Amino acid sequence: MLRIVKAGLPAPHGCILAYPSLYVDAMSYSPSYFISFDDPMLPTSLLKLVAVAYVGEEFNNQEDPFTGPMLASDELLQKMPPIRIVCGNDDPLYDDNWRLVHKLR
């Protein structure tokens, strides 16, 4: 979506993010992230493994802001269509969802 908006192409009228990963960083932690330490379905080790598999071990998220909307400029986010975020209270990425809501406002 960020690349579409940056390219000036017609964007969808809206966007639904269901349990999104908004800030890909294997070394980043937040209070909600600690919920998953003993989660049998989605443990912290799996979250880290997925992040590293997606962006690589030596990834610098400042070099590629298109890996997640938390890294996008405010100017680019202002051009986004309306966004609806769906997440649960016990989602390990819950805090990142709220950070994006505040950034979008």
C-alpha positions in Angstrom: 0.0 0.0 0.0 2.8 2.4 0.8 4.5 1.7 -2.5 1.2 2.3 -4.4 0.7 5.6 -2.6 4.3 6.8 -3.1 4.1 5.9 -6.8 1.0 8.1 -7.2 -1.2 5.1 -8.4 -4.9 4.9 -7.5 -5.1 3.5 -4.0 -8.0 1.4 -2.7 -10.8 3.2 -0.9 -9.8 1.6 2.4 -7.5 -0.9 4.0 -8.2 -3.5 6.7 -5.2 -4.7 8.7 -5.9 -8.0 10.6 -3.3 -8.7 13.3 -0.7 -6.8 11.3 3.1 -6.8 11.8 3.8 -3.1 11.6 7.4 -2.8 12.7 9.7 -5.7 11.6 12.6 -5.8 13.9 13.9 -9.0 15.6 15.5 -7.0 18.4 12.5 -4.8 19.2 10.4 -5.4 22.3 7.3 -3.9 23.8 5.2 -4.8 26.9 2.7 -6.6 24.8 5.5 -8.6 23.1 6.3 -10.2 26.5 2.8 -11.9 26.4 4.1 -14.4 24.0 7.0 -15.7 26.0 5.0 -18.7 27.2 2.4 -18.8 24.4 2.1 -22.3 23.0 0.8 -21.1 19.6 3.0 -18.0 19.0 6.0 -18.0 21.3 8.6 -15.1 21.2 11.1 -17.4 19.6 8.8 -17.9 16.6 8.1 -14.2 16.3 11.9 -13.6 16.1 12.4 -16.4 13.6 9.7 -15.0 11.3 11.1 -11.4 11.5 14.6 -12.7 10.7 13.3 -14.8 7.8 11.4 -11.9 6.4 14.1 -9.2 6.5 17.4 -11.0 7.3 19.7 -11.1 10.2 21.6 -7.9 9.4 18.6 -5.9 8.5 18.5 -2.1 9.2 14.9 -1.0 9.1 15.9 2.6 8.5 17.2 1.6 5.1 13.9 0.3 3.9 10.9 2.1 5.3 8.5 0.0 3.2 8.9 -3.0 5.5 6.2 -1.4 7.7 4.0 1.6 8.1 5.6 2.6 11.4 8.7 3.6 9.4 6.8 5.6 6.8 7.0 9.4 6.7 4.1 11.4 8.0 3.7 12.9 4.6 3.2 9.4 3.0 0.9 8.2 5.8 -1.4 11.3 5.2 -2.0 10.0 1.7 -3.1 6.6 2.8 -6.8 5.6 2.5 -8.8 5.1 5.7 -7.3 2.2 7.7 -9.1 -0.2 10.0 -7.0 -2.3 12.4 -8.2 -5.5 13.9 -6.2 -7.0 16.8 -6.9 -8.7 20.1 -5.9 -7.6 23.6 -3.5 -10.5 24.0 -1.8 -10.0 20.6 2.0 -9.7 21.1 2.0 -7.0 18.5 -0.9 -5.0 20.2 1.4 -2.1 21.2 2.6 -1.6 17.6 -1.0 -1.4 16.5 -1.7 1.4 19.0 1.5 3.2 18.0 0.3 3.2 14.3 -3.1 4.5 15.4 -1.5 7.4 17.2 0.9 8.1 14.3 -2.0 8.1 11.8 -3.9 10.6 13.9 
